[in-house]
């Protein structure tokens, strides 16, 4: 396994998650949703987590990682 490629792929996923969470948080703030009630129950956040999990599963397959 090319550890540098693996590491860069992992960073890409985490960066995507961070950017998307910031977008959703900003959108919810603009709608007046208080920060203390923003959580994974919002559909927008759920999508980010589902997409993250899908991308991680793709990485496991790509790099042949076993549980």
C-alpha positions in Angstrom: 0.0 0.0 0.0 1.2 3.5 -0.8 0.9 5.1 2.6 1.3 8.6 1.2 -1.6 8.1 -1.2 -3.7 6.6 1.5 -2.9 9.5 3.8 -3.8 12.1 1.2 -7.0 10.3 0.3 -8.0 10.3 4.0 -7.1 14.0 4.3 -9.3 14.8 1.3 -12.3 13.1 2.9 -11.8 14.9 6.2 -11.3 18.2 4.5 -14.5 17.7 2.5 -16.4 16.9 5.7 -15.1 20.0 7.4 -16.0 22.3 4.5 -19.5 20.8 4.2 -20.2 21.0 7.9 -19.1 24.7 7.8 -21.6 25.3 5.0 -24.4 23.7 6.8 -23.7 25.4 10.1 -23.6 28.8 8.3 -26.9 28.0 6.5 -28.6 27.0 9.8 -27.2 30.1 11.6 -28.7 32.3 8.8 -32.0 30.5 9.4 -31.8 31.4 13.1 -31.1 28.0 14.5 -29.2 28.3 17.8 -25.7 26.7 17.8 -26.6 24.6 20.9 -29.3 22.7 19.1 -27.4 22.0 15.8 -26.6 18.3 15.8 -26.5 15.2 13.6 -30.4 15.1 13.6 -30.5 17.8 11.0 -30.9 16.1 7.6 -28.1 18.2 6.1 -25.6 16.8 8.7 -26.9 13.3 8.2 -26.1 13.5 4.5 -22.5 14.6 5.3 -22.0 11.6 7.6 -23.5 9.2 5.1 -21.3 10.5 2.3 -18.3 10.3 4.6 -19.1 6.7 5.4 -19.5 5.9 1.8 -16.2 7.5 0.9 -14.4 5.7 3.7 -15.9 2.3 2.6 -14.6 3.1 -0.9 -11.2 3.7 0.5 -11.2 0.4 2.5 -12.0 -1.4 -0.7 -9.4 0.6 -2.7 -6.6 -0.1 -0.2 -7.9 -3.6 0.6 -8.3 -2.9 4.3 -9.9 -5.6 6.4 -11.8 -5.0 9.6 
